[in-house]
Amino acid sequence: MTKIGVIGGGIIGLSTAYYLTQAGHHVTILEKGDLQTGCSLGNAGMIVPSHFIPLAAPGMISKGIRWMFNSNSPFYVKPRLSAELLRWGYLFYKHANKTHVDAAIPALKELSFFSKAMYQQLAKTLPFDFGYHERGLLMLYQSAEIEKEELETAEIANHYGVEARVLSAEQVQELEPDVRVNARGGVYFPGDAHLTPQDLVSRMIAYLKSKGVTIRTDCEVIDFKIQNNQIQSVNTNLGTYAFDEIVLATGSWSGSVARQLGLSLPMQAGKGYSFTLDHVKKNIRTPSIFLEARVAVTPMGEALRFGGTMEITGNNHNISMNRVKGIVDAIPRYYPDMKVSMPPKEEVWHGLRPCSPDGLPYIGRSKKVHNLILATGHAMLGISLGPGTGKMIADLVDHKQPEVNLKPFDPERFD
């Protein structure tokens, strides 16, 4: 039985542990936190094949500059003297072009479709419910400018086999009989799905423990012992561990951990916020995104979650209530009858999403450290791409050919 160490206990690490356990390996998860506050818990829970265009795309630079000077805008980069941020920014700028996007779309689409298929299997086979529903995703717009952009996206989507339906304001309202919607129109992606992330994560942890997976929390990696291009041991604050293979799934901290292994992994943390309303009497039925405000809205049973923002400010846990206010202020603009007050700071969730500069995750075996596999950099798509990534990592451990072409996700592509 092969001993596998998975560093990181978010959805990528948990999914990887699940498929490795299914394949008969002994798995230990080393998690620096307590598994109660990570990026996988409070996100929007969306499974989005519709999100096939990478973050590094034409137009993002100008939008980002415009948003940066608005204190409650959906995007912010904190200026700071950082060689890592400067390199990341340069690589982002270099990839924000049509050539890169045209090459990235088929790769992201293939990975997204594969991961959704894995979710469909999990919903049927796991002995617990995690709120999985296939109700699609509704992209709502209010301005002619954003309408034009979204109709172009819909055209590209249909070209690549991602079904997108353009809806009038009346057709949008038909999808939401219980909530009045103020929108010029929308694009509906019927192939998207959603789930309740805190149920998936908490119940998956319990399930993995029942299957013999060892989970060490509050376990921070200090360094590695490397010999002959192999990791011999992992030194942590809780002791030293030895594994046959190691999977690096440490989210926004992956860049600093990778440096300890002599690897260059450009990464920035993109902070996002969310808050959840419980016992909503008149709830929406279809997950939606307010395009002008970049706010995601997901029904989770009787609850309703609002989330958004992309705040590049480093690996810190400071909460900007101005950003949260931007989310709150957007709600009545799209749902006029929904009056939502500012949540208290202690009820605001935040997570650090690991963002690569080209908008593609890092998935694959290292060429420099032979018993290391990387699975990180999924940005806002961690929940969406989790099972697909985990299954492919398990295939790599077993020296099988993954079902998705991993070349675009080469973790050493920036060397």
N, C-alpha and C positions, 0 to 999 in steps of 0.2 A: 504493500500500500504506500503510495507516494505521499509525502508530507508537504503540504502546500501552506505557505503563509500569505495571507491577504492583508495588506496594510491599508486600512481604511474601511470603515463600517457604514458608509452611505449606501444608496441604492445600487451603485455599481459594484461595490465590494460584496454586498449581500447577495446580489444576483449571481456574481461570480462564485461565491461560496455555495450557493444552491446547486448550480450546474456541476461544479467540481464534486460535490457530495453525491449527486446523482450518478456521476461517473465512477464512484468508488474510492475517491481520495479522502485522506484525513486532512481536514482544513482547520486552521487556526486564524481567527481575525484579530488583528492588533489595531485598536481604535484609540486615538488620543483623547477623545471626548467621552461623553457618557451615553451616547446613542439617543439622547432625548432632545438635542438641540440642533442637529445637523441640517444641512441644506436640503436633504431629502424629505423632511417632515412637513414643513409649512408651505411648500410650493403649491402651484395651481393644479397639480395632478393631471396635467393634460398629456395625452398620447397623440402626437401631432405629425403624421406623415405630411401634413400641409406645410410644415416648416422645413422646406427642402432648400431654401436659399440661405447661404451662410451669413453670419453677422457681418463679415467683411465683404461688403457689396457696394457697387457704385451708389453714390448719394449719401452713404452713411457718414462720411467725413464732414460734409457741409451741414447735415442735420445735427451731428454731434456738436459742432462748433456753435450752432444756433441755440441748441438746448442748454449748453454749458452755462450760459449767463442768466438762466432762469432758475431761481432757488427751489422751485417745486416742479421742475421739468422731469421727464422720465429718464433723462440721461445726464451723467455728470462724470467728468474726469478731474480729480483733484491734482492741480499742478504741483509737482514736487521733484526735487533733484534725485532721480533714481535711474541708474544705468539700465536696470531691468525694464522700467516703464518706457524709457526712451527707445530701447530695442524693440519692445513689444509694439509700441506705437508706429515705429518705422515699418515693421513687418505687416502690421494691419494696413497701413497706407499702401504698401506695395501690393497687397492682395485685394484691395477694394476696387476691382476692375472686372469687366465683363468676361475676360478670358478665364480668370480664376473661377468666377461664378459658374460659367458654362461647364467647367470641368468638375466642380464640386457638386452640382445638382444631382447627377445620376448616382454619385456615391452616397450622398445623404439620403436620397430617396430609397435606395436599395437597403440601406441599414435601417431606416425607419419602418419600411414595410416588413422586414424580417423581425424586428423587435415587436411590432404589433402582433405578428403571428405567434410569437412566443407568449405574449400576454394572453392571447386567446386560448392557448394551451394551458397556461397557468390557471386561468379562471375556471377551467374545466377540471383540472387535476388536483390543485391544492385543496387541503381539507379546511380552508378558511375563506371567508368572504373579504374582499378588499374594495368593494364598491365599484367594480368594473362595469362601465356602461358604454355602449357604442351609439352615441347620439349626435356625433359630428361636432363641428366647431363653426361658429358664426362670427365672421369678421365684420364689424359694424363701422360705417363711416358717415360723417356729417358734412364734409366739404367736398367740393368738386375736385380739388387737387388730390386728396387722398382717394377719392373714388377712382380717378384716372389711374393712380398707382396700383390700386388693388385689382382693377379690371385687367391690367397688364399682368399682374401676378396670376390671376385666374387663367388667363390665356396660356401662360407658360406652364402652369400646373396641368391643364388638360393636355397640352402637347406632350408632357412627360408621363402621362397616365395617372395623374393625381386628380381625381374628379373634383371639379369646382363648379358651383352653380351661382350665377349672378341673380340676386333677388332685389325686387323693388321694396320700397318701404312697407307696402301692404303685405307682401309675401314674408318679410321679416316678422311683422306683427303676427301673422298666422302661426309662426313657429313658437310664439310666446303668448298664449291666450290669457295668462294670468298676470302679466306684467306689461305695462305700457312702455313701448320702446320709441325713443326719439332718434331716428336715423334717416339719412338720405336714402340708404339702401344697405346692402350687405353682400358678402360672398360666403356661401355655405359650403363647407368641406364635409361631406357625409361620411368620409372614411376615417375621421378622427374619433378618438374615444377619451374617456377620463376615468379617474379612480380617486379614492380617498387615500392620500399618501401616508398619513399617520397610521391608518389601519394596515396598509401593506407592510410598512417598515416594522411596526411593533409585532405584528403577527408572524412575519417572516423570521424575525429574531427568535421568537419562541419556537417556531417550527425547526429552525436550524439547530437550536440547542437540543431539541428532542431527537434529532438525527445524529447527534454526537459532535457537532461543530463546537470547538472551543472559542469563546469570545472573551478577549481581554480588553476591558474598558479602562479609561484613564491611563493608557499605555502609550507613551510617547517615544518614538524612535530617536535615539541619540546619535548613533552612527552604525556603520556596517564594517564587518571584516571581509575584505575581498582578497582572494588569492587565485591566480591563474584565470582571471576574468570570470570568476564565479563568486557569488556571495556565500561566504562560509557561515556567517552568523549575523543576526540582527541584535544590536545592543539597545535596550530600552531602559526606562526608569524602573521597570518591574523585573528586569533580569535579561538574560541572553537567550535567544531562540535560534535554533538551527532548522532549516527547511531544505527540501530538495529543489523546490521552485518557489519564487516569490512574485506576487502580483502587487504592483503599485497602483493603488486606487485612492489616493489621498486628496482628491479634489483640488481646491485652490492652493493647498500647501505642496502640491506635487513638484513645482519648480524647485523649491528649496530642498526637498528630500532628494530629488534627482541629482542636484549638485553634489550631494554627499557621495553619489555613485559615479561622479565624473561625467554626468550627462547634462546637456543643455536642453531645457524644456521650457521655452517661453510661455509664461502664464501670468495672468492677472485675475484677481478676484473681482467679480462683478456682483456687488451687493444688491439683493432684492428684498422687498418688504411685502408682508401680507398681513391681513387680519380677517377674522371669520365672524360672521353673524350667525348666532344659533337660533333655532326655532323660528325660521322665516315663514310667515303664514302664506304669502304669495310669492313663491320662488320661481326663478327662471327654470326652463327645462333643458335648454341647450347651452353648453359652455360658450362664452363669447369673449371677444377681445375688442375693446374700444380703441380703434386704430389711432385717432388723433392723440389720445392720452396715453397709449401703450399700456392699458390696464387689462389684466386678464380676470375673468369672472367665472367661477366654477360652482355649480350646485353639488353639494355633498350631502345627500339625504335631505334632512330639514335645514341643513346649514348652507351658508353661501359664503364663499371665500373670494376676496378681492386681493389681487397682487400686482406688483409692477416695479418699475424703476430698474435702471442699470447704473450703478454707482461704482466707478473705478477709483477706490480710495485706499487700496492696500488691504492686507489681511487684518482688519480690525472689526470690532463688534459695536462700534458707535452707531446709534440710531439717529437719523435726521428726520425729525418730525415734519419738516417742510416737505420732504419727499412723500411722506405719508399723507400730508394734507393735499398734495397733488392728486393722489389716488381718490381720497374722499371727495374732493371738489368735482371730480369727473363723473361720479355716480349719478347725481340728479340731472346732469346734462344728457345722459343716455337713457336713464330710467327716471323720468320726471316725478313719479309718485313714490319713489324710494328715498326716504329721508334718512340719511346716515350721519351720525355724529362722529367727531374725531375720537378714535379709540384711545384709551390711556396707554402710555408708553409701555407699560408692563404687559399689555395684550397684543402688542405688535411683534410679529415674528420677523426675523431677518435671517438670511442665509447668504453664504459666499459662494457664488457660482464660478467654477473654474473655466476661464475663457482663454482659448488659444488665439493667436493673432490672425489666423486665417479662417476661423470659425468652424474648424473641423476638429473632432476629438483625436486624442492620441491612443491608438489601439494597436498593439503588436508586440512582438518579442524584440528585445534589445539585441543589436548586433555586437555591442561592446561588452555587455554583462550577460553572459550566456544563459543563466538561469533566472533572468528577470523578464517579466512581461508587464507592459504598461497599459492601463485602462483609466484614462482621465481626460479632462479638458472638454467635457460635454456641454459646458455653459448652461443655458436654460433647458437643455434637452436631456438632462440626467435621468429623470423619471421615464421619459419617453423612450430612451435608447438603452435603459438598464438591462432588461432581460436579453436583448439581442447581443449586447456587449458581453454579458456574462457567459452566454452560450459559446461565443466565439473564443473567449479566453480559455474555457474548458477544452475546446477543440485543440487550441494551440498547445496546451499542457499535454494532451494525449497525442500530439503530433499528427492530428487530422487536418484536412483542408477545410477551413471555415467556409460556410455557405455564402459569405459576403467577401468581395474583394477588399483586402485590407491595405492595399498599396497607398490609396489616398490618405490613410490615417497613420502612416508610418511615424512612430514616435521620434525618430531621429531625422525627420525631413528638413529640419532647420540647421543641421550641422554643416 
